[in-house]
């Protein structure tokens, strides 16, 4: 059986990826037939150029039910992979608060706030101690980065290291202190520590979108949709940390709490403010829907009564 010859590093340039993508009609077809090229296109954000000719397959409205989202999420190992490969399903899971069910099987990943401590150890008792939120990626970086002290020791000795995970994910400050404790332990036991920098430092991974920073950023926009479009980093941080509804409710003009328009007093107040149905539609779309959509029949009947309007029974 013939095996595909592996391409040399750097082979898949933007031009070669574009040529390869032209062979396929959809992104799914490209991913199934050449996942390496597909992943390189995603990684380098060439998707618009390389896949512009492809047919976009839209799911019908209402397609992403809880059951379908659960089934789709089972194909992926972590949330980052799901978001990258199927952003639509990921979006509906977050929007409908199905995270507990759909993400329960996934590997726990760290972030800029949570890290774990790992150890790269050589047979000659040389070790490297580090903090990371993505163990496999960090280990791969050490093995391929010529500036890494791990890579240099491999070149010098010809030895192959192993990686060990020493802790679960910890809060960054706790992880930083614990790393110093681990380093002292291994030095005391006679190991040679390969770290160039002092352990216990967090480097440049500073959390940019704190709650206060998100509030300041949100003040630039009039709607939640505009906030999401123009500042996805801040928006995603709000979603991830559960701040979104709270800060939007307090800051964005016209933002109402959940269930606000189920109160007939609020609907009547909005109606009295407006001179016409078109003005109501423009200013208070949710109140307009309550009055005109058939599924709100019983609530609509109560509102008409409170307003002193005649109510015609059109329900079958």
CORGIRA-V820869 format. One record per pair of residues at least 24 apart in sequence whose C-alpha atoms are under 7 Angstrom apart, sorted by the first residue. I is the first residue (numbers start at 0). J is the second residue. Records with the same first field share a line. If there is no record, write none. Layout:
BEGIN
I: J, J
END
This chain:
BEGIN
16: 49
17: 49
20: 49, 50
24: 53, 54
25: 53, 54, 55
63: 88, 91
68: 92
69: 101
72: 101
76: 105, 106
77: 105, 106
108: 132, 133
109: 133, 168
111: 204, 206
112: 170, 171
113: 168, 169, 170, 171
114: 168, 169, 170, 171, 174
115: 166, 167, 168, 169, 174
116: 164, 165, 166, 174, 178
117: 162, 163, 164, 165
118: 162, 163, 164, 165
119: 160, 161, 162, 163
120: 160, 161, 162
121: 158, 159, 160, 161
124: 190, 191
125: 190, 191, 192, 193
126: 190, 191, 192, 193
127: 192, 193, 194
128: 182, 194
148: 193, 194
175: 199, 200, 201
208: 233, 236
214: 246
221: 251
222: 251
260: 285, 286
263: 302
267: 302, 306
END
